[in-house]
Amino acid sequence: MNEGILAEWLVADGAEVSEGQPLYALEADKSTNEVESPASGKLKIIGEVGETYEVGDVIAEIG
């Protein structure tokens, strides 16, 4: 997989998240996958739903 479409955010901007918590749904080819948080902290959303992102693009920050 080289890129995917950000289908939906499962957590609101500014929310506190825990490591392992599902953050967003990513559509790629014929599947939709939930992507988990790599860390705990406050979520700052950067990416927009419906946009296509390449692997490695920053779509959120956790601080």
DSSP file (Angstrom, degrees, kcal/mol; ACC not computed):
  #  RESIDUE AA STRUCTURE BP1 BP2  ACC     N-H-->O    O-->H-N    N-H-->O    O-->H-N    TCO  KAPPA ALPHA  PHI   PSI    X-CA   Y-CA   Z-CA
    1    1 A M              0   0    0      0, 0.0     3,-0.1     0, 0.0    54,-0.0   0.000 360.0 360.0 360.0 127.4    0.0    0.0    0.0
    2    2 A N        +     0   0    0      1,-0.3    53,-2.4    52,-0.1     2,-0.3   0.665 360.0   4.8-106.7 -26.0    1.4    3.4   -1.0
    3    3 A E  E     -A   54   0A   0     51,-0.3    -1,-0.3     2,-0.0     2,-0.3  -0.973  58.1-172.5-154.7 165.0   -1.5    5.6   -0.3
    4    4 A G  E     -A   53   0A   0     49,-2.4    49,-3.0    -2,-0.3     2,-0.5  -0.977  28.1-107.9-156.4 165.1   -5.0    5.7    1.2
    5    5 A I  E     -AB  52  27A   0     22,-2.8    22,-2.9    -2,-0.3     2,-0.9  -0.862  31.0-124.4-101.0 129.1   -8.1    7.9    1.6
    6    6 A L  E     - B   0  26A   0     45,-2.4    44,-3.4    -2,-0.5    45,-0.2  -0.628  33.0-179.3 -71.8 106.7   -8.8    9.2    5.1
    7    7 A A  E     -     0   0A   0     18,-2.3     2,-0.3    -2,-0.9    -1,-0.2   0.899  55.4 -24.2 -81.4 -43.2  -12.4    7.9    5.5
    8    8 A E  E     - B   0  25A   0     17,-1.2    17,-2.7    41,-0.1     2,-0.4  -0.961  52.5-117.4-167.5 150.0  -13.2    9.3    9.0
    9    9 A W  E     - B   0  24A   0     -2,-0.3    15,-0.3    15,-0.2    14,-0.1  -0.797  17.5-166.0 -87.9 134.0  -11.8   10.4   12.3
   10   10 A L  S    S+     0   0    0     13,-3.3     2,-0.3    -2,-0.4    14,-0.2   0.489  75.6  48.8 -97.0  -6.8  -12.9    8.2   15.2
   11   11 A V  S    S-     0   0    0     12,-0.9     2,-0.1     4,-0.0    -1,-0.1  -0.979  88.9-113.3-133.2 143.7  -11.7   10.7   17.8
   12   12 A A    >   -     0   0    0     -2,-0.3     3,-1.9     1,-0.1    31,-0.2  -0.414  40.5 -91.8 -76.8 152.0  -12.4   14.5   18.0
   13   13 A D  T 3  S+     0   0    0      1,-0.3    31,-0.2    -2,-0.1    -1,-0.1  -0.403 114.0  22.3 -59.6 133.3   -9.7   17.1   17.5
   14   14 A G  T 3  S+     0   0    0     29,-2.8    -1,-0.3     1,-0.3    30,-0.1   0.371  92.2 136.4  89.4  -4.7   -8.3   18.0   20.9
   15   15 A A    <   -     0   0    0     -3,-1.9    28,-2.9    28,-0.1     2,-0.4  -0.384  60.4-112.7 -75.4 153.7   -9.4   14.8   22.6
   16   16 A E  E     -D   42   0B   0     26,-0.2     2,-0.3    -3,-0.1    26,-0.2  -0.743  40.3-168.9 -82.3 131.1   -7.1   12.8   24.9
   17   17 A V  E     -D   41   0B   0     24,-3.3    24,-2.2    -2,-0.4     2,-0.3  -0.858  13.5-137.5-122.5 158.0   -6.2    9.5   23.4
   18   18 A S    >   -     0   0    0     -2,-0.3     3,-2.3    22,-0.2    19,-0.4  -0.861  36.7 -90.7-112.8 148.4   -4.5    6.4   24.7
   19   19 A E  T 3  S+     0   0    0     -2,-0.3    21,-0.1     1,-0.3    -1,-0.0  -0.336 115.8  22.3 -55.1 132.2   -1.8    4.3   22.9
   20   20 A G  T 3  S+     0   0    0     17,-2.7    -1,-0.3     1,-0.3    20,-0.1   0.270  89.7 132.3  91.1 -10.4   -3.6    1.6   20.9
   21   21 A Q    <   -     0   0    0     -3,-2.3    16,-2.4    18,-0.2    -1,-0.3  -0.562  67.6-106.3 -74.0 134.2   -6.9    3.4   20.6
   22   22 A P  E     + C   0  36A   0      0, 0.0    14,-0.3     0, 0.0     3,-0.1  -0.427  41.2 175.7 -61.0 130.0   -8.3    3.6   17.1
   23   23 A L  E     -     0   0A   0     12,-3.4   -13,-3.3     1,-0.4   -12,-0.9   0.810  55.0  -7.4-104.5 -43.1   -7.9    7.1   15.7
   24   24 A Y  E     -BC   9  35A   0     11,-1.2    11,-2.9   -15,-0.3     2,-0.4  -0.974  59.1-114.6-153.8 163.1   -9.1    7.0   12.1
   25   25 A A  E     -BC   8  34A   0    -17,-2.7   -18,-2.3    -2,-0.3   -17,-1.2  -0.892  27.3-162.9-105.0 134.2  -10.4    4.8    9.3
   26   26 A L  E     -BC   6  33A   0      7,-3.2     7,-2.7    -2,-0.4     2,-0.5  -0.973   6.5-150.1-121.3 124.6   -8.2    4.5    6.2
   27   27 A E  E     +BC   5  32A   0    -22,-2.9   -22,-2.8    -2,-0.5     2,-0.4  -0.821  22.0 169.2 -95.5 129.1   -9.6    3.2    2.8
   28   28 A A  E >   - C   0  31A   0      3,-2.9     3,-2.7    -2,-0.5     2,-0.2  -0.980  58.0 -49.6-142.3 127.2   -7.1    1.5    0.6
   29   29 A D  T 3  S-     0   0    0     -2,-0.4   -25,-0.0     1,-0.3    -2,-0.0  -0.278 125.2 -13.7  49.4-107.8   -7.9   -0.5   -2.6
   30   30 A K  T 3  S+     0   0    0     -2,-0.2     2,-0.3    -3,-0.1    -1,-0.3   0.183 124.3  67.1-111.2  16.9  -10.7   -2.9   -1.4
   31   31 A S  E <   -C   28   0A   0     -3,-2.7    -3,-2.9     2,-0.0     2,-0.4  -0.940  58.9-146.7-137.6 158.4  -10.5   -2.6    2.3
   32   32 A T  E     -C   27   0A   0     -2,-0.3     2,-0.4    -5,-0.2    -5,-0.2  -0.996  23.9-173.2-122.3 128.7  -11.0   -0.1    5.2
   33   33 A N  E     -C   26   0A   0     -7,-2.7    -7,-3.2    -2,-0.4     2,-0.4  -0.941  22.2-130.3-125.3 143.2   -8.7   -0.3    8.2
   34   34 A E  E     -C   25   0A   0     -2,-0.4     2,-0.5    -9,-0.2    -9,-0.2  -0.762  23.0-146.0 -87.5 137.1   -8.7    1.4   11.6
   35   35 A V  E     -C   24   0A   0    -11,-2.9   -12,-3.4    -2,-0.4   -11,-1.2  -0.908  13.2-139.5-108.4 129.9   -5.4    2.9   12.5
   36   36 A E  E     -C   22   0A   0     -2,-0.5   -15,-0.1   -14,-0.3   -17,-0.1  -0.482  23.3 -98.2 -89.8 156.0   -4.4    2.9   16.2
   37   37 A S        -     0   0    0    -16,-2.4   -17,-2.7   -19,-0.4    -1,-0.1  -0.516  21.2-153.0 -69.7 132.9   -2.7    5.6   18.1
   38   38 A P  S    S+     0   0    0      0, 0.0     2,-0.3     0, 0.0    -1,-0.1   0.580  77.1  11.6 -81.9  -9.0    1.1    5.1   18.5
   39   39 A A  S    S-     0   0    0    -21,-0.1     2,-0.3   -18,-0.1   -18,-0.2  -0.942  78.8-101.6-155.9 171.4    1.2    7.1   21.8
   40   40 A S        +     0   0    0     -2,-0.3     2,-0.3   -22,-0.2   -22,-0.2  -0.792  66.2  77.0-101.5 148.1   -1.0    8.6   24.5
   41   41 A G  E    S-D   17   0B   0    -24,-2.2   -24,-3.3    -2,-0.3     2,-0.4  -0.964  81.9 -29.5 151.2-163.7   -1.7   12.4   24.7
   42   42 A K  E     -D   16   0B   0     -2,-0.3    21,-2.2   -26,-0.2     2,-0.4  -0.749  58.5-131.6 -91.2 129.4   -3.8   15.2   23.2
   43   43 A L  E     -E   62   0C   0    -28,-2.9   -29,-2.8    -2,-0.4     2,-0.5  -0.654  18.5-171.2 -86.0 130.0   -4.8   14.7   19.5
   44   44 A K  E     -E   61   0C   0     17,-2.9    17,-2.3    -2,-0.4     2,-0.3  -0.961  18.5-144.8-118.7 110.4   -4.3   17.6   17.0
   45   45 A I  E     +E   60   0C   0     -2,-0.5    15,-0.3    15,-0.2     3,-0.0  -0.572  31.8 159.4 -79.9 133.0   -5.9   16.7   13.7
   46   46 A I        +     0   0    0     13,-2.8    14,-0.2    -2,-0.3    -1,-0.2   0.682  51.8  78.3-115.4 -44.2   -4.2   17.9   10.5
   47   47 A G  S    S-     0   0    0     12,-3.0     2,-0.4     1,-0.1    12,-0.1  -0.337  71.3-132.3 -75.1 151.4   -5.5   15.7    7.8
   48   48 A E    >   -     0   0    0     -2,-0.1     3,-1.8     4,-0.1   -42,-0.3  -0.851  23.4-106.9-108.1 139.3   -9.0   16.1    6.2
   49   49 A V  T 3  S+     0   0    0     -2,-0.4   -42,-0.2     1,-0.2     3,-0.1  -0.336 105.1  27.6 -59.1 137.9  -11.5   13.4    5.6
   50   50 A G  T 3  S+     0   0    0    -44,-3.4    -1,-0.2     1,-0.3     2,-0.2   0.232  94.1 117.7  93.5 -13.3  -11.8   12.5    1.9
   51   51 A E    <   -     0   0    0     -3,-1.8   -45,-2.4   -45,-0.2     2,-0.4  -0.563  63.9-123.7 -87.0 152.5   -8.3   13.4    1.1
   52   52 A T  E     -A    5   0A   0    -47,-0.2     2,-0.4    -2,-0.2   -47,-0.2  -0.816  29.2-172.3 -96.3 133.6   -5.7   10.9   -0.2
   53   53 A Y  E     -A    4   0A   0    -49,-3.0   -49,-2.4    -2,-0.4     2,-0.2  -0.958  18.3-129.3-127.6 144.8   -2.4   10.6    1.7
   54   54 A E  E >   -A    3   0A   0     -2,-0.4     3,-2.3   -51,-0.2   -51,-0.3  -0.559  45.0 -83.4 -85.6 154.9    0.8    8.7    1.0
   55   55 A V  T 3  S+     0   0    0    -53,-2.4    -1,-0.1     1,-0.3     3,-0.1  -0.375 119.9  27.5 -56.1 129.4    2.3    6.4    3.6
   56   56 A G  T 3  S+     0   0    0      1,-0.4    -1,-0.3    -2,-0.1     2,-0.1   0.205  85.3 134.2  99.7 -14.8    4.4    8.5    5.9
   57   57 A D    <   -     0   0    0     -3,-2.3     2,-0.6     1,-0.1    -1,-0.4  -0.425  59.8-120.5 -65.6 142.6    2.4   11.7    5.5
   58   58 A V        +     0   0    0      1,-0.1     3,-0.1    -3,-0.1    -1,-0.1  -0.774  42.5 160.8 -87.8 119.6    1.6   13.4    8.8
   59   59 A I        +     0   0    0     -2,-0.6   -12,-3.0     1,-0.3   -13,-2.8   0.440  65.9  12.0-116.5  -5.0   -2.1   13.7    9.4
   60   60 A A  E     -E   45   0C   0    -15,-0.3     2,-0.4   -14,-0.2    -1,-0.3  -0.979  60.3-142.9-162.9 159.8   -2.2   14.3   13.1
   61   61 A E  E     -E   44   0C   0    -17,-2.3   -17,-2.9    -2,-0.3     2,-0.5  -0.968   7.3-153.9-127.3 147.4    0.1   15.0   16.1
   62   62 A I  E      E   43   0C   0     -2,-0.4   -19,-0.2   -19,-0.2   -22,-0.1  -0.982 360.0 360.0-122.0 120.6   -0.1   13.7   19.6
   63   63 A G              0   0    0    -21,-2.2   -20,-0.1    -2,-0.5   -22,-0.1   0.396 360.0 360.0-128.5 360.0    1.3   15.9   22.3
